[in-house]
Amino acid sequence: MGRKLLLEKANIPGIRTYDVYRANGGYTALEKAFKMAPADIVEEVKKSGLRGRGGAGFPTGMKWSFLARPEGVPRYLVCNADESEPGTFKDRYLMEFLPHLFVEGLVISSFALGANTTYIYIRGEYAWIVDILETAIAEAKAAGWLGKNILGSGFDCEIYVQRGAGAYICGEETALLESLEGKRGNPRIKPPFPAIKGLWDCPTVVNNVETLAAVVPIIEIGGEEYARIGMGRSTGTKLISACGNINKPGIYEIDMTISVEEFIYSEEFCGGIPNGKRLKACIPGGSSVPILPANLLLTTAKGEKRMMTYESLADGGFATGSMMGSGGFIVLDEDQCVVRHTLTLARFYRHESCGQCSPCREGTGWMEKILNNIEYGKGKMSDIDLLWDIQAKIEGNTICPLGDAAAWPVAAAIRHFRDEFEWHVLNPDEAQKANFGLRHYADPIHVATA
Amino acid sequence: MARYPDGKQKSALIPVLHIAQEENAGWLSAEAMDYVAELLSLKPIEVYEVATFYSMYNLKPVGKYLFEVCQTGPCMLNGSDDIIAYIKEKLNIGVGETTADGLFTLKTVECLGACGYAPMMQLGKFYKEHLTREKVDALIAECRTVAAANN
């Protein structure tokens, strides 16, 4: 059993309410933090090695230390709760079931940053969670953890929940700020970074829900202790949203010391693949990150066991590795079609492109059309190279990373499953009725069974 | 409005459009958007450009019950194609269409963050998860009963 820091109390009945949360040690980290100097809290977070849990994995303490502090200008903390990356549903779990842990993390972080106003930007579809959060905020305020002069510190803080209205792009931090200002979610050109010019041109820190919740255990146990959990630069615990063809889909907190194989097959986590099916492929970090065939998923190209850490998942770069990303772990069994799955992702990115940059606006549409042709028996061999060419021209040529996010799944699918695309083109009729299955592997039983 | 600094009332636009849509039978007419513009002292174009950007705003009338079924990768792996086909057959409408009695509209949407509980749909404020054909039948029946009781 790995160590649990975020979900440790998730199964206590009534933990969603203030009284139960408080009776189980809630808000003691906040009390501790308010006896510290804000700069020392930032130091603790730096020491913890906590990396942004939204997907980019940027060190949180460093991000905080970049925040500009000009006199007389308000600073803002904005929590990115726009969770929209396919395969990712962990922030929803935290907010829905542990709202007070989240609020406690928000108040501590606001104090550390000197932000008197903090906004939670939540995706519009999570409509019922807005009520849960607003109840928790009201309860925390009534108990004196929020509002004016918190614990006699002289520090004031208000937290507001703002709903989005359906736009993946608003998970990109500058698009999120535009949206919070009441505009279309078009990402801004960086620099200037939000730490200098963010919400209403004021210095702003934007952090993911899980990142801010993790501040609570960091203060509780100390940054150094937190950094001792995990491996290498993958410190602490990480929430993984597991889905696709597995026996036990859901949210798991891992301490980043287990292997991918253990995560998929152990009863403690995904519990294996249903109906005795074999593993075909997996997208380990949300739809944007490269898909890996079973052999490269379980073992790196160097022949080492692949671990559930930032470093190990990325081992081999994009040629043979992938990324931790947001922790959206999508498993495909032997009956799944990589072409069809890639088509759904291409359609997603076409739908979600904000339209600001031509390579992304046009390229995502072309990729969807070409994949649609291949999937429905109208593809040509040259289409596969054309797809490759288009994705390569999107990557790195857009204002924000949505272009890369749209390009990578297509690139990785062709890189690792070109034979399946070719089979679709060469056998259009058969591909309508049957699946390519595990023919990709010379020795599928050996490769796909743990 | 107090949650935003002075002069930043434009930030209220997205939340206010949600309310306007709720009050206007689930969609945003030009009149509704113009009213919001006036309310927030914005130019109508500032409202239109936002309303057309975000997928939750419906720019034409929808049925009393809007079935928003997710069709992205993780839901597809768990049979969302079949659920969508079943709803189409059962209600005899295509995607984006409304039943003749004005009760149901079917809309396909992209990832709603319920991948572990797939296939799923949003119905009003809440999610309906682990969908099966039987659950779809029950949902449709329930909607019809509630609608009949309200008439």
Interface residues (C-beta under 8 A of the other chain):
Chain A: P74 E83 S84 E85 P86 G87 T88 F89 D91 R92 T117 R123 G124 E125 Y126 A127 W128 E158 Y160 Q162 R163 G164 A165 G166 A167 Y168 S179 L180 E181 G182 K183 R184 G185 W200 S241 A242 C243 G244 N245 P249 G250 I251 I283 S287 G328 I330 L332 Q336 R340 H341 T344 L345 R347 F348 H351 E352 C354
Chain B: R3 P5 K8 K10 S11 A12 L13 I14 P15 L17 H18 E46 E49 V50 F53 Y54 S55 M56 Y57 Q71 T72 G73 P74 M76 L77 N78 V109 E110 C111 L112 G113 A114 C115 G116 Y117 A118 Q122 K125 F126
